[in-house]
Amino acid sequence: MRAYELHGVNDLRLEEIEKPEIPSGWVLVQVKASGICSSDIPRIFTNGTYHFPTIPGHEFSGVVVACGEGVPKERIGKRVGVFPLIPCRTCPQCREKKYEMCDHYDYLGSRRDGGFAEYVAVPDWNLVELPEHVSFCEAAMLEPLSVALHAVKRSGVKPGDTAAVIGTGMIGFAAAAWAKVLGAESVFVVGRSENKRAIAEKIPGITYVTEQESDTIEADVVVEAVGTPQAISKAVLLAKPGGSIVLMGNPSGDISMEKTVYWRILRKQLTVTGTWNSSYEKDKECDWTEALDALLQKKIPAEALMTHCFSSDRLMEGLELMKNHKEPYCKVMVSWE
């Protein structure tokens, strides 16, 4: 099969390799669509993965083509999305079914081979069966949509609230869309420049503002989706007294805080919450089932969020576009069909 193997930092190669073996309880998924996550950029170009070689890609969908021992053969032919986190099932968090906080998790696309390949071995438990009217590209967005939903739900947003999202990546825009779905009356996306305004204008009910235009906002809830000290400071500034802030952005370095920002948290009596990944449980209501239903019901504007789609042989172009910010983008997708 064809696969993009990362052999070292900044050494991603398209190669012909053997299809993965299928352990008991696992299936073989033929990949149809893979999303490129912003975390894939440092993983491939600067930081590396947990071991080499590794096939990156944790946002993907496809079709089950083979089953390991113990998996019903009826699974073959099913169209599926994939929850990429493989929990240990034994730690305290797993015993409470809070798998996103597992102490000893495995992960498709970073700790083990993922979706930048024609085929991936996946635990049967991690499969989300797709309705007929959800496309493979839409299904490959389930992971970031679920992560964004998890964050917005942790903010405690209520109907009638004002919500602000700092950050203009896929998850930032998705968080804004979710805030609107969950009833926020006014939803602002705060960006550093005008570059992403055209993307925001395609998302119903969202108002785009630059950092310079945002100072008059008083938000009930703020979702920080950048991971820098400046973005956290902005979140504290935008939150109204008694409001809540959810920190979601992955930090690229150490996070420090000015004394004036800390004072604002105290004097405004803000609630500051962390968020990580998304809730998932096989065949039960969770972030993933809510995201899938929202795609099916067209509550989330998937087409507006997916700004680029490359064929599988052009995956490197998508990576380079995101690495070098060659043009404004939201979700960059790769089609293996």
C-alpha positions as CSV (number, residue, x, y, z in Angstrom):
1,M,0.0,0.0,0.0
2,R,1.0,3.6,-0.4
3,A,1.7,5.5,2.9
4,Y,3.5,8.6,4.1
5,E,6.0,7.4,6.6
6,L,7.9,9.9,8.9
7,H,11.4,8.6,9.2
8,G,12.7,11.5,11.2
9,V,12.1,15.2,11.7
10,N,11.3,16.8,8.4
11,D,11.7,13.4,6.6
12,L,8.2,12.4,5.4
13,R,8.3,9.9,2.5
14,L,5.6,8.5,0.2
15,E,6.5,4.8,0.1
16,E,5.1,1.4,-0.8
17,I,4.9,-0.7,2.3
18,E,3.0,-3.8,3.6
19,K,-0.6,-3.5,4.8
20,P,-0.8,-3.5,8.6
21,E,-1.6,-6.7,10.4
22,I,-5.0,-6.9,12.1
23,P,-5.0,-7.9,15.8
24,S,-7.9,-9.6,17.5
25,G,-10.7,-7.1,18.0
26,W,-9.4,-4.8,15.3
27,V,-10.3,-4.1,11.7
28,L,-8.6,-2.9,8.5
29,V,-9.9,0.5,7.3
30,Q,-9.4,1.6,3.7
31,V,-8.8,5.3,4.1
32,K,-11.0,7.6,1.9
33,A,-10.3,11.0,3.4
34,S,-7.7,12.4,5.8
35,G,-7.7,15.8,7.5
36,I,-4.4,17.6,8.2
37,C,-4.4,18.9,11.7
38,S,-2.3,22.0,12.8
39,S,-0.6,19.6,15.3
40,D,0.7,17.6,12.3
41,I,2.9,20.5,11.2
42,P,5.3,20.5,14.2
43,R,4.9,16.7,14.5
44,I,6.3,16.3,11.0
45,F,8.6,19.3,10.5
46,T,10.1,20.2,13.9
47,N,9.2,17.9,16.9
48,G,8.8,14.4,15.4
49,T,6.7,11.5,16.8
50,Y,7.2,9.0,19.6
51,H,9.2,6.7,17.3
52,F,10.3,6.4,13.7
53,P,9.0,5.4,11.3
54,T,5.4,6.5,12.0
55,I,2.5,7.2,9.6
56,P,0.9,10.5,10.8
57,G,-2.7,11.5,10.5
58,H,-5.4,11.2,13.2
59,E,-8.4,12.7,11.4
60,F,-9.7,10.2,8.9
61,S,-12.6,8.2,7.6
62,G,-13.0,5.2,5.3
63,V,-14.4,1.7,4.7
64,V,-13.9,-1.5,6.7
65,V,-12.4,-4.0,4.4
66,A,-11.2,-6.8,6.7
67,C,-11.8,-7.9,10.3
68,G,-9.6,-9.5,13.0
69,E,-10.7,-12.3,15.2
70,G,-13.7,-11.5,17.3
71,V,-15.1,-8.8,15.1
72,P,-18.4,-9.6,13.3
73,K,-17.9,-10.0,9.5
74,E,-20.9,-7.8,9.0
75,R,-18.6,-4.9,9.8
76,I,-17.0,-5.3,6.3
77,G,-18.2,-2.7,3.9
78,K,-19.3,-0.3,6.6
79,R,-18.5,3.4,6.1
80,V,-16.8,4.7,9.3
81,G,-15.2,7.6,11.1
82,V,-12.5,6.8,13.6
83,F,-12.0,8.0,17.2
84,P,-8.1,8.0,17.2
85,L,-7.5,7.7,21.0
86,I,-7.0,4.1,22.2
87,P,-7.5,4.0,25.9
88,C,-5.9,1.6,28.4
89,R,-9.2,0.8,30.0
90,T,-7.6,0.2,33.4
91,C,-6.6,3.7,34.8
92,P,-9.0,5.6,37.1
93,Q,-10.2,7.9,34.3
94,C,-11.0,4.9,32.0
95,R,-12.9,3.2,34.8
96,E,-15.1,6.3,34.9
97,K,-15.3,6.2,31.1
98,K,-13.5,9.5,30.8
99,Y,-11.3,8.1,28.1
100,E,-10.0,11.4,26.9
101,M,-8.0,11.7,30.2
102,C,-6.6,8.2,30.0
103,D,-3.2,7.9,31.8
104,H,-1.7,5.4,29.4
105,Y,-3.4,5.9,26.0
106,D,-2.2,5.0,22.5
107,Y,-3.0,7.3,19.6
108,L,-3.5,6.7,15.9
109,G,-1.3,9.1,13.9
110,S,1.3,10.0,16.6
111,R,2.0,7.0,18.8
112,R,1.1,4.4,16.2
113,D,0.4,4.5,12.5
114,G,-2.5,6.7,11.3
115,G,-4.4,7.9,8.4
116,F,-1.9,9.3,5.9
117,A,-2.0,5.9,4.2
118,E,-4.3,3.7,2.0
119,Y,-5.0,1.4,4.9
120,V,-5.0,1.7,8.7
121,A,-5.5,-0.9,11.5
122,V,-8.1,0.3,13.9
123,P,-9.8,-1.2,17.0
124,D,-13.4,-2.1,16.3
125,W,-14.4,-0.1,19.5
126,N,-13.1,3.1,17.8
127,L,-15.4,2.9,14.8
128,V,-18.2,5.4,14.3
129,E,-20.6,4.1,11.6
130,L,-21.6,6.8,9.1
131,P,-25.1,7.6,7.9
132,E,-25.5,7.5,4.1
133,H,-25.7,11.3,3.7
134,V,-22.5,12.1,5.6
135,S,-19.5,12.2,3.2
136,F,-16.1,10.8,3.9
137,C,-14.6,14.3,3.9
138,E,-17.2,15.4,6.4
139,A,-16.6,12.3,8.5
140,A,-12.8,13.1,8.6
141,M,-13.8,16.3,10.3
142,L,-15.5,14.5,13.2
143,E,-12.3,14.6,15.4
144,P,-11.7,18.4,15.3
145,L,-15.5,19.0,15.5
146,S,-15.8,16.8,18.6
147,V,-12.7,18.5,20.2
148,A,-14.3,21.9,19.6
149,L,-17.7,20.8,20.9
150,H,-16.1,19.4,24.1
151,A,-14.4,22.8,24.8
152,V,-17.6,24.8,24.2
153,K,-19.7,22.5,26.4
154,R,-17.1,23.0,29.2
155,S,-17.5,26.7,28.9
156,G,-21.1,26.4,30.1
157,V,-22.4,28.5,27.3
158,K,-26.2,29.1,27.6
159,P,-28.9,30.4,25.2
160,G,-28.7,34.2,25.0
161,D,-25.0,34.3,26.0
162,T,-22.3,36.3,24.2
163,A,-19.4,34.0,23.3
164,A,-15.9,34.9,21.9
165,V,-13.4,32.6,20.4
166,I,-9.8,33.6,20.1
167,G,-8.1,31.8,17.2
168,T,-8.8,31.2,13.5
169,G,-7.8,27.7,13.0
170,M,-10.3,24.9,12.2
171,I,-11.0,24.2,15.8
172,G,-11.5,27.9,16.6
173,F,-14.0,28.4,13.8
174,A,-15.7,25.1,14.8
175,A,-16.0,26.3,18.4
176,A,-17.7,29.4,17.2
177,A,-20.1,27.4,15.1
178,W,-20.9,25.2,18.1
179,A,-21.5,28.2,20.4
180,K,-24.1,29.3,17.9
181,V,-25.7,25.9,17.7
182,L,-25.8,25.7,21.5
183,G,-27.7,29.0,21.7
184,A,-25.3,31.8,22.1
185,E,-26.9,35.0,20.8
186,S,-23.7,36.8,19.7
187,V,-20.6,34.9,18.7
188,F,-17.3,36.6,17.9
189,V,-14.2,35.1,16.4
190,V,-11.1,37.2,17.2
191,G,-8.3,37.0,14.6
192,R,-4.9,38.7,14.3
193,S,-5.6,40.2,10.9
194,E,-8.1,40.4,8.1
195,N,-6.8,37.2,6.5
196,K,-9.5,34.9,7.8
197,R,-12.5,37.2,7.5
198,A,-13.8,35.7,4.3
199,I,-13.9,32.2,6.0
200,A,-15.8,33.6,9.0
201,E,-18.4,35.2,6.7
202,K,-19.4,31.8,5.4
203,I,-20.3,30.6,8.9
204,P,-23.9,31.6,9.8
205,G,-24.3,33.8,12.8
206,I,-20.5,34.5,13.4
207,T,-19.0,38.0,13.6
208,Y,-15.3,38.3,12.8
209,V,-13.2,41.0,14.5
210,T,-9.5,41.7,14.6
211,E,-7.7,42.0,17.9
212,Q,-7.8,45.8,17.5
213,E,-11.6,45.7,17.0
214,S,-12.3,43.4,19.9
215,D,-11.7,45.5,23.0
216,T,-15.3,46.5,23.5
217,I,-16.5,42.9,23.7
218,E,-17.8,41.6,27.1
219,A,-18.3,37.9,26.7
220,D,-20.1,35.5,29.0
221,V,-17.8,32.7,27.7
222,V,-14.4,32.9,26.0
223,V,-12.7,29.9,24.3
224,E,-8.9,30.4,23.8
225,A,-7.8,28.3,20.8
226,V,-4.2,29.6,20.2
227,G,-2.0,28.6,23.1
228,T,0.1,31.7,23.6
229,P,0.4,34.1,26.6
230,Q,-1.0,36.9,24.4
231,A,-4.1,34.9,23.6
232,I,-4.7,34.0,27.2
233,S,-4.4,37.7,28.2
234,K,-6.9,38.6,25.5
235,A,-9.3,36.0,26.8
236,V,-9.1,37.5,30.3
237,L,-9.7,41.0,28.9
238,L,-12.7,39.9,26.9
239,A,-14.5,37.9,29.6
240,K,-17.1,39.9,31.5
241,P,-17.1,39.8,35.4
242,G,-18.2,36.4,36.5
243,G,-17.6,34.9,33.1
244,S,-15.8,31.7,32.1
245,I,-12.7,31.0,30.0
246,V,-11.8,27.7,28.4
247,L,-8.1,27.2,27.5
248,M,-7.9,24.9,24.5
249,G,-4.9,26.0,22.4
250,N,-1.8,23.7,22.4
251,P,1.2,25.7,23.7
252,S,4.2,26.0,21.5
253,G,6.4,27.0,24.5
254,D,6.2,28.0,28.2
255,I,3.2,30.1,29.2
256,S,3.8,33.1,31.5
257,M,1.3,35.6,32.8
258,E,1.6,39.3,33.6
259,K,0.6,40.4,37.1
260,T,-2.1,42.7,35.7
261,V,-3.7,39.7,33.8
262,Y,-3.7,37.6,37.0
263,W,-5.3,40.5,38.9
264,R,-8.1,40.6,36.3
265,I,-8.8,36.9,36.8
266,L,-9.2,37.6,40.6
267,R,-11.1,40.8,40.5
268,K,-13.5,39.6,37.7
269,Q,-13.9,36.3,39.6
270,L,-13.4,34.4,36.4
271,T,-13.8,30.7,36.0
272,V,-10.8,29.3,34.1
273,T,-11.2,25.7,32.7
274,G,-9.0,23.4,30.7
275,T,-10.2,21.1,28.0
276,W,-8.6,18.1,26.3
277,N,-9.7,16.0,23.4
278,S,-13.3,14.8,23.3
279,S,-15.7,12.4,25.0
280,Y,-16.3,9.1,23.3
281,E,-18.0,5.9,24.1
282,K,-18.9,3.2,21.6
283,D,-22.6,3.3,20.4
284,K,-23.6,5.8,23.2
285,E,-24.3,9.5,23.3
286,C,-21.1,11.5,23.4
287,D,-19.3,14.4,21.7
288,W,-18.8,12.2,18.6
289,T,-22.5,11.3,18.2
290,E,-23.5,14.9,18.7
291,A,-21.0,16.0,16.0
292,L,-22.1,13.3,13.6
293,D,-25.8,14.3,14.1
294,A,-24.9,18.0,13.6
295,L,-23.2,17.1,10.2
296,L,-26.2,15.0,9.2
297,Q,-28.7,17.8,10.2
298,K,-26.5,20.4,8.5
299,K,-26.2,22.4,11.7
300,I,-22.4,22.7,11.2
301,P,-21.3,24.3,7.9
302,A,-18.8,21.6,6.9
303,E,-18.3,23.0,3.4
304,A,-17.4,26.4,4.8
305,L,-14.8,24.9,7.2
306,M,-13.2,22.8,4.5
307,T,-11.3,25.3,2.4
308,H,-8.8,23.0,0.6
309,C,-8.8,19.4,-0.7
310,F,-5.8,17.7,-2.2
311,S,-5.5,14.3,-3.8
312,S,-3.4,11.8,-1.8
313,D,-0.4,12.2,-4.1
314,R,-0.4,15.9,-3.3
315,L,-0.5,15.7,0.5
316,M,2.8,17.4,0.8
317,E,1.3,20.5,-0.9
318,G,-1.3,20.7,1.9
319,L,1.4,20.4,4.6
320,E,3.5,23.1,3.0
321,L,0.5,25.4,2.6
322,M,-0.2,25.1,6.3
323,K,3.4,25.3,7.4
324,N,4.2,28.4,5.4
325,H,0.7,30.0,5.5
326,K,0.8,30.5,1.8
327,E,-2.9,31.5,1.8
328,P,-5.8,31.6,4.2
329,Y,-7.1,28.2,5.1
330,C,-9.3,26.4,7.6
331,K,-9.5,22.6,7.2
332,V,-7.1,21.2,4.7
333,M,-8.4,17.8,3.5
334,V,-6.7,14.9,1.6
335,S,-8.8,12.6,-0.6
336,W,-7.7,9.0,-1.1
337,E,-10.6,8.1,-3.3
